[in-house]
């Protein structure tokens, strides 16, 4: 299958991604398009379109099931699972991602670690919100804090 990364392995491309590990879908898109943003061949474009449609369908389904009605965005782990379901396999390997399986990726343990980090951040946010609310105690408390910190 054609790709635009030359001799650079897909695993290296994935590890160079800024700030966070990309989904396999993002990696596939980056490695199968040229600099002008065009897919290198029809097969690559068809696989990508099938993946995007499947991800969109799943997000729509989850949004409709959501109690708050807010749009749902799939996690990297969930997008990677869809990638593994949709993309054809050749000789037991998933087509289009090269040796990416040799590097860290959104495995269930990776997803669990990320979920634990999000839970911890939510706890910290709730604690900060409670402390802020207790200190401010309404508009009067907020004005008292402003007055106390005003140099005049």
Buried (B, 14 or more C-beta within 10 A) or exposed (E): BEBBEEEEBBBBBBEEEEEEBBBBBBBBBBBBBEEEEEBBEEBBBEBBEEBBEBBEEBBEEBBEEEEEEEEBEBBBBBBBBBBEEBBEEEEEEBBBBBEBEEEEBBEEEBBEEBEEEEEEEEEEEEEEEEEEEEEBEEEEBEEBEEEEEEEE
